[in-house]
């Protein structure tokens, strides 16, 4: 189930990943939590895998974004090129506008 036409964050928006540490099945990597990245694109709308893992499929689909992070921002000791980046697909409920 996809729809790439709307979402809270447009391409190019700077977003911060929530620094939450909920128990259970979580699809958002720990290493990006609390960090700022840039929305590369909206991938579409899908059911939340964090809810589906517990058999709860009655929630509305959520926007899924591809967010680009500079590797040096995620790992301060990163020795590669300054422009090296990593892209992570993150659901909208994990993102907030970066300030």
N, C-alpha and C positions, 0 to 999 in steps of 0.2 A: 504494500500500500504506500504509494509515494505521491507527493505533490511538491514540486520544487518552486512554486510560485510565490509563497509568502512565508515569512518568519519574522521574529523580532529583531534579528540582526542581519543587516545587508552585507554583501561582500565588502571587505575593507574595514569593517567595524573592529575596533579593539575591544576584546573581552577578557575578563578574568574568570578563571575556573574556580568554582567554590572550593573552599578548604574543608569540606565536610569529611567526616570519617564514620559513615554509617556502617553498621554491621551487616553481614549477609552478602548476597551477590551484588557486586558493584562493577560496572563496566568502565568506569573512569579511572585511568591509571593514577596512582599516588604521585608519581613524579611530576605531573603537570598541575596538580592542585595548588591553588594560590598564585599561579603564574599568569601572566598576560600574554595573549596571542592575538592573531589577526584572522578574522573569518575569511576563509578562502572561497567557500561557497556553501549554499544550502543543498544538502544531499536529498532531501525529501522529508516526508513524515512517516514515522513507523511506530509500532507499539513499543512501549518501554520494556527492554529486556530485563531490567531489574524487577519489574512486576511479573513478567512472563515466567521468570525463573521460579516463582512461587505459585504458578498456576492462575494468576490473576490477569485475565485478558479483557476486563471490562472498562479499561481506561481509554480515553481518546488518544489517537496517535500524537506523538511529539515530534517537533522539528529536530533533525539531525544535521549538524554542521561539520564541515571539515575546517579545522582551525590550525593555522601554521604558527609554530614557535621557533624562535632562534635557539639552536642547540645550546649556545652559551648561556642563555637565560634559564634553561632547565638544568644544565650541569655546568656550574662556574669553572670547573677544571677542564672543560672540553678543549682539546688541543687542535681541533680541526679549523677549517677556514671560518672567518667571521660570518660569512653569509650562509653557512650550512644551516639547514632547518629540518624540522620534522613536522609532519602533518598528522593530526589525531582527529578521529571522528567522535564528536561529543554531543550529547543530547542537550537541548535548550535548558532544561531545569538545572543543569550543572553550570550554566554560564550567567554572568552578570556584566553590565557595561563596565569597562575599565575607566577608572578616574585618574 
